[in-house]
């Protein structure tokens, strides 16, 4: 069973271009399922029944798994057996009728514009690392891109002359506006910080280097932002909170739902948003509504 789980995860990563974290979540959920089934005498995917899968989900609920985690667990199981069915490995999909409990809506955390200013002013911009970190935080808030995309940015993607950032996320290629503060922070980092962090064997096109002249890891960035929030006396702030805050600030300043979704590159809008006529272009919306345009 483990070999099928591994091939499924590789398929999702390569063909569906899911992130490393999403792929690891799939693997964790499915290995949990495999362990449960093996403990109950099931060792082959073609032996698995709908009843056994329901028992697995109920067991996870009894163990105290949160509703949101159960929803993800069921999603992983659905994806796995859909893959096996399409590959002809199993004749019928035993997960087809498996349903997850409705997860309670999670209140998204945000920070105020004044708290954001406090965070952005915390890095010591007299040092190369401080210049880098200020630029990274500015770009995250300016564009709402995912951390994984930020960490792999290359120099050609930064077009300061036009105040835009070229981003590829999955199959999407987007041109995102950069406000003046983000452009100023990037310019300062490029002039005074980047070369100091770059090493002889560094990727010459990578935008942000760590202390070893390599691509910064997610863990490395989280460590830096945690240090800054503590130093500023702020509650824990993550890249997701910065993204949520940007969305909130845009909406409060009059940006339309459709405009924000277009900026973020999301694929789906709610039924209500689909009927809303979009009258704002991204640059116009950005200049009018983004606090750091």
Number of C-alpha atoms within 10 A of each C-alpha: 15 15 8 14 20 15 13 21 23 16 15 19 16 11 9 12 15 16 15 13 10 14 19 13 16 24 20 15 19 23 16 14 20 20 14 18 20 12 10 11 9 17 15 12 17 15 12 16 15 14 11 18 19 18 14 19 21 13 13 19 15 9 9 10 15 13 16 15 16 22 17 17 23 22 17 20 21 18 17 22 21 18 19 19 15 12 10 10 13 17 11 15 19 23 22 13 10 15 14 17 11 10 13 9 7 7 6 10 14 20 17 12 14 9 16 19 11 17 21 19 14 18 23 13 19 10 14 21 22 18 23 27 25 23 25 23 21 25 22 20 26 26 26 23 22 14 18 15 14 20 18 16 19 17 15 11 16 18 15 17 7 10 16 20 22 16 19 14 15 11 8 10 11 16 16 21 25 26 22 15 15 26 25 15 21 25 15 18 26 19 13 17 22 22 13 16 18 20 15 7 9 14 14 12 12 19 23 26 24 16 13 12 20 16 18 17 15 13 8 11 19 15 11 15 20 16 15 21 19 14 13 16 12 15 11 12 19 17 18 18 17 23 22 18 21 27 24 19 19 21 16 12 15 12 21 20 19 22 21 20 16 17 22 17 16 11 8 11 13 9 8 8 14 12 10 11 9 13 11 15 11 19 16 13 20 25 14 15 20 22 15 17 18
